[in-house]
Amino acid sequence: MCASKIIIPAKTLQHLRPGQIGMVKLTPKAYNTLVDLANESGMTLSKIASEIIDQATEKDLIQFERNEVSE
């Protein structure tokens, strides 16, 4: 072990196990949009958010931008 370096563990998010419930915080704008969708559809907030995430993933609608280091 090198004593001249400070080692800080990286934060890693864990997947939920069956029966657990996940929770996230939303911006006010995102929450209000979700409320509008719930009022229109009659679905719960969690069901709508889950559907949006599931469909966006299944239809490959999310693109990640990665900062590449050029040499």
Legacy VTK file of the C-alpha trace (Angstrom):
# vtk DataFile Version 3.0
C-alpha trace
ASCII
DATASET POLYDATA
POINTS 71 float
0.000 0.000 0.000
1.324 3.451 -0.913
1.270 5.764 2.135
1.613 8.931 0.015
-1.872 8.713 -1.512
-5.285 9.292 -0.037
-7.639 6.533 -1.069
-11.345 7.365 -1.182
-13.745 4.596 -2.172
-15.956 5.349 -5.156
-19.693 5.430 -4.641
-21.472 2.574 -6.350
-25.240 2.343 -6.517
-26.736 -1.044 -5.780
-29.640 -2.699 -7.594
-32.737 -3.360 -5.551
-33.617 -6.843 -4.410
-37.140 -8.203 -4.919
-39.548 -6.606 -2.483
-37.479 -3.443 -2.019
-38.771 -0.056 -3.152
-36.506 2.496 -4.809
-36.751 6.209 -4.182
-35.371 9.197 -6.089
-35.714 12.957 -5.743
-37.064 14.906 -8.700
-36.734 18.514 -9.708
-39.918 20.532 -9.201
-40.386 20.728 -12.989
-40.069 16.953 -13.437
-42.402 16.293 -10.504
-45.020 18.709 -11.828
-44.839 17.080 -15.262
-45.309 13.694 -13.628
-48.343 15.032 -11.726
-49.839 16.346 -14.981
-49.325 12.934 -16.604
-50.930 11.211 -13.606
-53.915 13.541 -13.713
-54.393 12.838 -17.424
-53.889 9.083 -17.258
-55.206 8.102 -13.843
-52.009 6.090 -13.281
-49.888 6.422 -10.137
-46.751 8.580 -10.152
-44.513 5.560 -9.633
-46.201 3.596 -12.443
-45.767 6.490 -14.892
-42.123 7.086 -13.953
-41.399 3.357 -14.234
-43.096 3.129 -17.640
-41.170 6.137 -18.976
-37.841 4.689 -17.814
-38.642 1.169 -19.045
-39.772 2.352 -22.483
-36.851 4.754 -22.903
-34.455 1.908 -22.112
-36.214 -0.676 -24.289
-36.402 1.701 -27.269
-32.788 2.852 -26.809
-33.836 6.494 -26.411
-31.056 7.373 -23.964
-27.581 8.335 -25.127
-24.671 8.837 -22.776
-22.034 11.455 -23.451
-18.644 10.434 -22.207
-15.729 12.809 -21.844
-12.960 11.185 -23.803
-9.359 12.127 -23.070
-7.404 12.660 -26.259
-3.678 12.051 -26.271
LINES 1 72
71 0 1 2 3 4 5 6 7 8 9 10 11 12 13 14 15 16 17 18 19 20 21 22 23 24 25 26 27 28 29 30 31 32 33 34 35 36 37 38 39 40 41 42 43 44 45 46 47 48 49 50 51 52 53 54 55 56 57 58 59 60 61 62 63 64 65 66 67 68 69 70
